[in-house]
Amino acid sequence: MEFKRVTESDSKYDHLEKMSVNELLTGINNEDQLVAIAIQKAIPAIEALVDAIIPRMHHGGRLFYMGAGTSGRLGIVDASECPPTYGIPHGIVVGIIAGGDTAIRKAVEFAEDSTTQGWIDLQEHTINDKDTVIGIAASGTTPYVIAAMNKCRSNNIVTGCITCNQGSPIMAAADFPIAAEVGPEFVTGSTRMKAGTAQKLILNMISTAVMIRMGRVKGNKMVDMQLSNNKLIDRGTRMVMKELHIDENTAEQLLKEYGSVRNAVDAYKK
């Protein structure tokens, strides 16, 4: 039976060009509300992948996201936010996009169609069997991602995927497949919309759950966050004040001296 991409199905809405702005926004919002429901159904699959990642990272493994277009950009966004948020070194969570860094801002034609470049890109990071690779593809058919994942599996590297088409080829290439079936897009085939939102939410869930289980959160606070701007210094100062019951000046001095909330609190308690 031929695989049918639900993400390419005709929108449930038509004559969009004749709609008022309010009708357009309401229609988009109605569709967006379906995303969280689709993800809720996928939680067991997301949990299985997270449970596979955690012990591997405890033993020095890394987490790689691979995608093309919107999917690749979303992986890069999530990966790039892990070091400042959780204080982990760069290179522990890595986003790779078909077409390289140029494709982050501007589409690179046919980059996603290569069946060899994905593995080459992973090899530049000295990929090994401690690592985990998550392929991200709304369609579930991106050659760049699927070929790289198949190569990973033949090298005993654990694979996961995030797609919006149940039964898509990428799921067969994943040890831990995740499908969030969000249905047709408001604008037919525009998977930067619901599909992209679903992918972003799932990436949030994966990286946040992994980092918490890796000990990078205490209570509900980002105690290892990098102090890269005044807002974060202010946030960190308030965390230290609350934890140690000390005044603002003392808390800020401790924070700046020791570089993180965790280190400042530990140093004061010693």
C-alpha positions as CSV (number, residue, x, y, z in Angstrom):
1,M,0.0,0.0,0.0
2,E,1.4,3.4,-1.0
3,F,2.4,5.7,1.9
4,K,0.2,8.8,2.1
5,R,1.5,11.9,3.8
6,V,-1.3,13.4,5.9
7,T,0.8,16.6,6.2
8,E,0.4,17.0,2.4
9,S,-3.4,16.5,2.5
10,D,-5.7,19.3,1.5
11,S,-6.5,21.8,4.2
12,K,-10.0,21.6,5.7
13,Y,-10.3,25.3,4.9
14,D,-10.7,26.8,1.4
15,H,-10.9,30.2,-0.3
16,L,-8.4,31.5,2.3
17,E,-7.8,34.6,0.2
18,K,-11.5,35.6,0.7
19,M,-11.4,35.3,4.5
20,S,-11.2,38.3,6.8
21,V,-8.1,38.6,9.1
22,N,-10.2,37.5,12.0
23,E,-11.4,34.4,10.1
24,L,-7.8,33.5,9.2
25,L,-6.5,33.9,12.7
26,T,-9.4,32.0,14.2
27,G,-8.9,29.2,11.7
28,I,-5.2,28.9,12.4
29,N,-5.8,29.0,16.2
30,N,-8.4,26.3,15.9
31,E,-5.9,24.1,14.1
32,D,-3.1,24.9,16.6
33,Q,-5.3,23.6,19.5
34,L,-5.1,20.1,17.9
35,V,-1.3,20.0,18.4
36,A,-1.2,19.5,22.1
37,I,-3.8,16.7,21.9
38,A,-1.7,14.9,19.2
39,I,1.4,15.2,21.4
40,Q,-0.4,13.9,24.5
41,K,-1.1,10.7,22.5
42,A,2.6,10.4,21.8
43,I,3.9,10.7,25.4
44,P,4.6,7.0,25.8
45,A,6.8,7.1,22.7
46,I,8.6,10.3,23.9
47,E,9.1,8.7,27.3
48,A,10.8,5.7,25.7
49,L,13.2,7.8,23.8
50,V,14.1,10.0,26.8
51,D,14.7,6.9,28.9
52,A,17.1,5.7,26.2
53,I,19.0,9.0,26.0
54,I,19.6,9.6,29.8
55,P,21.9,6.6,30.6
56,R,23.8,7.2,27.4
57,M,24.5,10.8,28.3
58,H,25.5,9.8,31.8
59,H,28.2,7.7,30.2
60,G,29.5,10.6,28.0
61,G,27.2,10.3,25.0
62,R,25.9,13.2,23.1
63,L,22.5,14.1,21.6
64,F,22.2,14.9,17.9
65,Y,19.2,16.4,16.1
66,M,19.1,16.1,12.3
67,G,16.7,17.7,9.9
68,A,16.1,19.8,6.8
69,G,14.4,23.1,6.4
70,T,12.1,24.0,9.3
71,S,12.8,20.7,11.0
72,G,16.5,21.3,10.9
73,R,16.2,24.8,12.2
74,L,14.1,23.7,15.1
75,G,16.7,21.2,16.1
76,I,19.4,23.8,16.0
77,V,17.3,26.2,18.1
78,D,16.8,23.5,20.8
79,A,20.4,22.5,20.8
80,S,21.7,26.0,20.9
81,E,19.6,26.9,24.0
82,C,20.9,24.0,26.1
83,P,24.3,25.4,27.1
84,P,23.0,28.8,28.3
85,T,19.9,27.3,30.0
86,Y,21.6,24.3,31.7
87,G,25.3,25.2,31.8
88,I,26.3,22.2,29.7
89,P,29.3,22.5,27.4
90,H,28.7,23.3,23.7
91,G,28.8,20.1,21.7
92,I,26.8,17.9,24.1
93,V,23.5,18.6,22.3
94,V,24.1,19.3,18.6
95,G,21.8,20.4,15.8
96,I,22.6,19.5,12.2
97,I,20.8,20.9,9.2
98,A,20.9,19.7,5.6
99,G,22.9,22.3,3.6
100,G,25.0,23.4,6.6
101,D,24.9,26.7,8.5
102,T,23.9,28.6,5.3
103,A,20.6,26.7,5.4
104,I,19.7,28.2,8.8
105,R,18.8,31.5,7.2
106,K,18.4,30.6,3.5
107,A,17.1,27.4,1.9
108,V,19.7,25.4,0.1
109,E,18.2,23.7,-2.9
110,F,18.0,19.9,-2.9
111,A,20.2,19.6,0.2
112,E,17.6,17.4,1.8
113,D,17.7,14.9,-1.1
114,S,21.2,13.7,-0.5
115,T,21.5,10.2,0.7
116,T,25.2,10.5,1.7
117,Q,25.7,14.0,3.2
118,G,23.9,13.3,6.4
119,W,26.4,10.6,7.5
120,I,29.3,12.8,6.4
121,D,28.0,15.6,8.5
122,L,27.7,13.3,11.5
123,Q,31.2,12.0,11.0
124,E,32.6,15.5,11.3
125,H,31.5,15.3,15.0
126,T,33.2,11.9,15.4
127,I,29.8,10.2,16.0
128,N,30.1,7.0,18.0
129,D,28.0,4.4,19.7
130,K,27.5,6.3,22.9
131,D,25.6,9.0,21.0
132,T,21.9,9.3,20.2
133,V,20.7,10.7,16.9
134,I,17.1,12.0,16.5
135,G,15.9,12.6,12.9
136,I,13.3,15.3,12.6
137,A,11.1,15.3,9.5
138,A,7.4,16.4,9.4
139,S,6.9,14.4,6.2
140,G,8.9,11.4,7.5
141,T,10.5,11.0,4.0
142,T,13.6,13.3,4.0
143,P,16.4,11.3,2.3
144,Y,19.2,13.3,4.0
145,V,17.9,12.3,7.5
146,I,16.7,8.7,6.8
147,A,19.9,7.6,5.1
148,A,22.0,9.0,8.0
149,M,19.8,7.2,10.5
150,N,20.1,3.9,8.7
151,K,23.9,4.4,8.7
152,C,23.7,5.1,12.4
153,R,21.8,1.9,13.1
154,S,24.4,-0.2,11.1
155,N,27.0,1.4,13.4
156,N,25.1,0.6,16.7
157,I,24.1,4.2,17.3
158,V,20.7,4.6,18.8
159,T,18.2,6.5,16.7
160,G,14.9,8.3,17.4
161,C,12.7,10.4,15.2
162,I,10.0,13.1,15.3
163,T,7.5,13.0,12.5
164,C,3.9,14.0,11.8
165,N,3.1,11.1,9.6
166,Q,2.3,7.7,11.2
167,G,3.9,4.8,9.3
168,S,6.4,7.1,7.4
169,P,9.8,5.7,6.2
170,I,11.7,7.6,8.9
171,M,9.8,5.6,11.6
172,A,11.3,2.4,10.2
173,A,14.8,3.9,10.5
174,A,14.3,4.8,14.2
175,D,14.8,2.6,17.3
176,F,12.5,5.0,19.1
177,P,10.0,6.6,16.7
178,I,7.6,9.4,17.7
179,A,4.7,10.4,15.5
180,A,2.5,13.4,16.3
181,E,-0.4,13.2,13.9
182,V,-1.6,16.8,13.7
183,G,-3.4,16.4,10.4
184,P,-3.6,18.7,7.4
185,E,-2.2,22.2,7.6
186,F,-4.3,25.4,7.5
187,V,-2.4,26.2,4.3
188,T,-2.0,22.9,2.5
189,G,1.4,21.4,3.0
190,S,2.8,24.3,5.0
191,T,4.4,22.1,7.7
192,R,6.2,25.1,9.4
193,M,2.8,25.6,11.0
194,K,1.2,22.7,13.1
195,A,3.9,20.2,12.3
196,G,6.6,22.6,13.2
197,T,4.8,23.6,16.4
198,A,4.5,19.9,17.3
199,Q,8.2,19.3,16.6
200,K,9.2,22.3,18.7
201,L,7.0,21.2,21.7
202,I,8.4,17.6,21.5
203,L,12.0,18.9,21.4
204,N,11.2,21.1,24.4
205,M,10.0,18.0,26.2
206,I,13.0,15.8,25.3
207,S,15.7,18.3,26.2
208,T,14.0,19.6,29.3
209,A,13.3,16.1,30.7
210,V,16.8,14.9,29.9
211,M,18.5,17.9,31.5
212,I,16.4,17.6,34.6
213,R,17.2,13.9,34.9
214,M,20.9,14.8,34.4
215,G,20.7,17.0,37.5
216,R,20.7,20.4,35.8
217,V,17.7,21.7,37.7
218,K,17.2,22.0,41.4
219,G,13.6,22.3,42.7
220,N,12.3,24.1,39.6
221,K,15.3,26.4,39.0
222,M,17.9,26.5,36.3
223,V,20.8,26.6,38.8
224,D,23.5,26.0,36.2
225,M,22.4,28.7,33.7
226,Q,25.0,30.9,32.1
227,L,25.1,34.5,33.4
228,S,25.2,35.9,29.9
229,N,23.1,39.1,30.4
230,N,21.7,41.4,33.1
231,K,18.3,39.7,33.1
232,L,19.9,36.3,33.9
233,I,22.2,37.9,36.6
234,D,19.1,39.4,38.2
235,R,17.3,36.0,38.0
236,G,20.2,34.2,39.5
237,T,20.6,36.8,42.3
238,R,17.0,36.3,43.3
239,M,17.5,32.5,43.3
240,V,20.5,32.8,45.6
241,M,18.6,35.3,47.9
242,K,15.7,32.9,48.2
243,E,17.8,29.8,48.8
244,L,20.1,31.3,51.3
245,H,17.9,34.0,52.8
246,I,20.5,36.7,52.3
247,D,20.3,40.3,51.0
248,E,20.5,41.2,47.3
249,N,24.1,42.7,47.3
250,T,25.6,39.7,49.1
251,A,23.7,37.3,46.7
252,E,24.9,39.2,43.6
253,Q,28.5,39.2,44.8
254,L,28.4,35.5,45.5
255,L,26.9,34.8,42.1
256,K,29.4,36.9,40.2
257,E,32.3,35.3,42.2
258,Y,31.3,31.7,41.7
259,G,29.7,32.0,38.2
260,S,26.4,30.1,38.8
261,V,23.6,29.7,41.3
262,R,24.6,26.2,42.2
263,N,28.3,27.1,42.8
264,A,27.3,30.3,44.8
265,V,24.9,28.4,47.1
266,D,27.4,25.5,47.6
267,A,30.2,27.9,48.4
268,Y,28.2,29.8,50.9
269,K,27.0,26.7,52.7
270,K,30.5,25.4,53.1
